[in-house]
Amino acid sequence: MTETLPALPLVDGIRSRYIDGVNGLRVHVLEAGFKTPDRPTVVLLHGFPELAYSWRKVMPALAAAGYHVLAPDQRGYGRTSGSDVSYDDDLAPFRLLNLVGDVIGLVRAFGLRSVDAVVGHDFGASVAIWCAMTRPDVFRSMVIMSAPFGGMRAVPFNTAADGGAAPIADPIHDELAQLGRPRKHYQWYYSTRPAAAEMTNPPQGLHAFMRAYYHHKSADWTANKPQPLTAWIAPELAKMPTYYVMDLDETMPETVAHEMPDADAIAANTWLTEDEMTIYAGEFARTGFQASLNWYRCRTSGRYNGELEVFDGRTIDVPSCFIAGSSDWGVHQKAGEYQKMQQSAFTNMLGCHLIDGAGHWVQQEQPGETNRLLLGFLRRL
């Protein structure tokens, strides 16, 4: 199947290749800086709904600075195997520690014992965090983008006296639904059975849906004016745009359709041209969204929290950096995470940067400043 796919439009110095036998996958990876051996290596992990292609504006700069750069399509995305799943298939392959295993397998496949840095954006940041948490010997530094990490949720402590009371269900979903403008959280929408089909076959067409989705979360949508939230309560969450806290009776394609940019705005977009948008739409039209949504289902179900709780009390100790757009609500979608990241969750945080003129897609919207900050961090190591 992969041999018949059209070649990706890549600049000179980036190549596309496949690596077999990586934690049970055939991994599609974009590679730069490969012509000179024995370079320090940086691994780039994309988020949702993205691809290795999302790093196309970062890879040349890193390679020019002397790095070997690996950017895989992660499990269930793009041209890597694992996207041919149904809603009823096993979720276990998409749990965080197995996604870490994918990255370690890729590193090993290239004959490396360690890499200089792992860089993750959006949900890729979650994978990067757990790479650094579990294997700091392999991932010697870390950069996360757009999704802060405030530390591990504490495991229940000193419960013997009360017999280990059952956990209390989170009331947030009922509270959101009971607001004057009834709402729902996007991650729980992504976890529903209909979501994948609704997003793969939206009424406006997949290309238009993805264009509106990217626009709505970017700095081009001028109503993106993030602010810290005070708590995980419905009135606070409802302050966020509808791509995070959706209207209760709408799908995600219906949600973003309200903010579809007009033809002039699309033509003027230089950070995501129509040709580039066609790459994303074409890949997701081929794979669908179920595999990528399974990442969210692992999170919302809590099914695999137990294997993460063994790291209760651990901090991230490798040199770290955070980069996001100043117009990115992702920085504040969980109250207090951005502050905890700077105060307690990391012991070697070397910088937190918010880039003007960028929303959620920071490395695509403002690649020049993103590259400057990335290289500045790497040079400090």
N, C-alpha and C positions, 0 to 999 in steps of 0.2 A: 504493500500500500504506500509506504513512504517514498519509494522510488518514483512514483507517478506524480507526486506533489510538485507544484511549480516552485522554482527557486525563489527564495526570499530576496528582495532588493536590498542588498547589503553594500556598504561602502568598502573600498579597498582596505584590506587589512583585517576584515572580519570574515571568518568562514563558518559555514554550517556543517555539522557532522553528527553522526550517531554513535553512541557508545552502548554496546550490548552488555547484559549481565550486571546491571547496577541495581542491587536490591530487588531483583525480579523484573526490572524495567529495561526497555530500550529507550535510552535518554537522548533526546535531541538537544544539542548544546551549541551555542554560538561561542566562538573562541577568537580572541585577539591577542597580539603579542606573542604568537606561537613561533615566529621565524627565528627568534633568538633563544637558545636553550638556557636553562638554569636561572630563569627570572623568578623573582618573588611572585606569588599567585594571589589573586583576589577573586572570590566567588560572589556573583551577583544573583540575588533571589527576587523574582518579581512577585507582585501581588495579584489582586482580583479587580477587574477581569482583564488581566494583562498576559504578557508572554515574555520570553527571553528578549524578543524584539523591542520591548520597552526600554532596554538599556542601550539602544543603538547610538544614542548621543553621549553616552558615558564611556563606552568601551574604547573608542579611539583615543580619548584623552588619557586614560589609564595606560593603554599600550604605549603611547608616545612618551609617557613618563617612566617607562621601563618595567611595566608589570605584564605578567601573563594573566589574561582575564578569561574566566569561564562564566557563562550565563546560560543555565539550563532552562528549558521549558519544564516546570515542575510537574510532579505526578498529576495526571489527569488533564493537563493543559497542552495545547498546541500539538506538536509533533512527537511528544513523548508518549509512550504507551500508558494505558491506564484510564483513558477517558471513556472506554466502552463499558459503561456500568449503568445499572438501573437503580431506581430508588430503593428497591428491596435488597440489593446486594450488600455484602458485608462492608461496614464502615471502617473496620480496623486498619486497612491500608492507608487511610487518610488521617490517622491520628498523628499528633505532633511528633512523638518520638520516632515513628516510622518515617515521617518526612525528614527528620534529622538523619535517619539511616540512609535515605536517598542521597543526601548531600555528602555524607561520609563515603558512601559507595562511589560517588563520582570522583571525589578527591583521590581515593585509592586507585581508581581506574586509570588516573593520570600518573600513577607512580609517586604520589606525594604522601608524606607522613603528616604534613601540616601545611596550612596556608597562612599568609600574612594577615588576611582579613576576610570576613564574611560580611556582605552588605545586603540588607533586606529592606524591601519597601512594602508597606501595607501588610497583607498576611504573610508575605515573605519576611517581614520583620519578626513575626512570631517564630518562624522557623529559625531565623538567625539567632534570636534570643536563646532558644533551646539548644542550638549548636554550641553557643558560648557557655551556657549553663552546664551542659552535660560533658562537653569535651573541650575544655579550654586548652588542652594540649594540642589539639588539632586546629582549632580556630583561635589564632593568637591575638586577634583584635576583632572588633565588631562595630559596624555602623548600622543604625536602624533609621528608617525614614517613615514619617507620617503616622506611625503607630507607637506611642510611648509605652513603656513597661514600668509599672509601679511596684513590681515585686510579686512574689508568690502570695496567694491568698492563704491565710493561716489555717493550718489543720486544727480541728477541735482539740482543745487541751483541757486536761484535768476533768474528764467527764465521768470518771468511775463512780462518783458519789450520786449522780443523777441517773445512772444506768445507761448513759450514752443516748440522750434524747435524739429522736429522729430529726433530721434537718427540716427546717421550715421552708415551704415552697415560696419562691420569690413572687410577691404580689404585683410586681411592676406591670405585668401584661394586662391584668384586670384593671389596674389603675389607669393605664394608657387608654384602654377601650372605653373607660367611663368618663374621660375628659369631655368637655363641651364640644370640642372637635375630636371625635374618637380617632385614636392613633394606634400604631403597632410598630415594633422595633424591626428594622430591616433584617437583622440576623435571624430572627425567628421566622420572618417571611421566607427568607432563603432556605429555611429548613423544612418548609412544607412540601408535600408531594407535588402540587401543581406548579411550583415556582420554575423548575427547569424548563418545562414545556412552554410556559408563558413567556419566558425570556428568550428561548430559542426561536419561537415563532410568534413574535409580537405583531399586533395589528399594523403598526407603522413600518414593519420590515426591520430586520436585524441591524442593518447598517444605520438606519435612522435612530433606532433605539440606542445603539452604542454611542452614536454621536451626541445624542441628548444627555446620556449618562455621563460621558466624559466632560461635556460642557457644564453640566449642573454642579459638578464637584471641583471645577477649576476656578481660577481667579477671574476668568472671563465672565462668570456669573457674578455680577457685582454685589448681589445680596449676601455673598459669603463673607460674613463679618464675625468670625468666631470669638467666643468669650468663655472663660472658665465657668463650669457648672458647679453648683454647690453640693449636690448630692444625687444619688441614683433614685430619683423620685420622678413621678410622671410630669408634674409641672415644669421641672427643670429640663427633662429630656425633650419636652415639647418645644423648647426654644430652638432646637436644632432644625435644619432644613429637612424637607420630606424625604430626601434620599437616605437619611438615617432613621427618622421617626415618621413613618409613612402614614397617610390617611388609611383608616382601617379597611375601607372597602375598595382600595386600589391595588393593582399589581405594580411592580417596579416599572415596566414599560409605560403604564398609564401615568405613574408618578412623574417620570422625567419628561414625558411628552409635553407637559405644561410649560417646560422651559426650553423647548427645542429652539436652537438658534436659527435665525433666518439665513437666507442664501448668501447675503452680503457678509454676515459674520463668519459663516463657514468658509467662504472664499478668502477672507482676511486672516484666517487662522494659520499661523506659520509653525506652531509647535506640534500640531497634529493635522496634517494635510488630508485631503480626501483620499489620496493614494495610500497614505499610511493608515487611515481609518479602514480602508478596504482590506488591509492585511489582517487586522483584528477581526473584522466581521467575517472574513472568509474562513479564518481558523475556527472561530466559535460556531459558525454555520456547519462546519464539518464535524466538530466534536460534540456540540451541545454544551450545556452548562451543568449537567448533573454531577460529574466528577468534581468540578471546582466547587459546587455548592456542598458537596459532602465534607469539605474542610469545615464549613460553618456548622454542619450538623454534628460533627464531632464535638465542637465547642458548646453548642447550645444544649445538647443532650446531657452533657456532663458525664458521659459513659466512660471516658478514659481519664477522668480527673485523678483517680487513685494512683495511677502510675506517675503522675506529675507531683503528687503530694509527698513523695519520698524526698523531694528537694525542698521541703518546707524549711524556711530559715536561711536558705542559701542566697547569696548575692551574686551579681555579675561582677567578676573581678578582672577580666581582661580589659585593656584600654578600649574605651568606647566613645561613641559620638552619636548625636541625634541631629537629624536634618529634616525639616518640613517646610511647607509653604506657610506664610503668615495668614493666608486665606483658607487654610485647611482646618475644617471642623474636626478632622480625625485626631488632632492634638488634644482636644478637650472632650471627646465623646464619652469618656469615663472620668467622672469627677475625681480630681486629685492625682491622677496617674502621672501627669506631666511634672507635678511638683515632687511626688515621691521618687520619680526617676532621678531627679537631681539631688534629692536629700538622703535617700536610704537604700534604694534598690541596687545601686551601682557603687563600687568602691574606687573606680578609676575612670569616671566620666570626664572626658577632656573637653567637652563642649556641646552645647545645645543651641541650634541655630534655626531661626525662622526667616525664610527668604521672601522678601517682598516680591509681588508680582507672580506668585505661585499659589495654587490651591493644592489639591490632593496629589496631583501628578507632577511632583516637584522636579524630578529628574528629566521630565519631558518639557515642562513649561519653562523652566529656567535652568537649562543644562550648563550654561557657562558658570553660574555661581555655584551650582551643585558640584561641578567638577573642581572648582577652586577649593571648596571646603573639604571635599573628599581627599584631594591631593595634599592639602595642608595637614589634615589628620594623619595620613599615611607617612608623611615626611617626619612627623613628630615621634614616630614609633622607634 
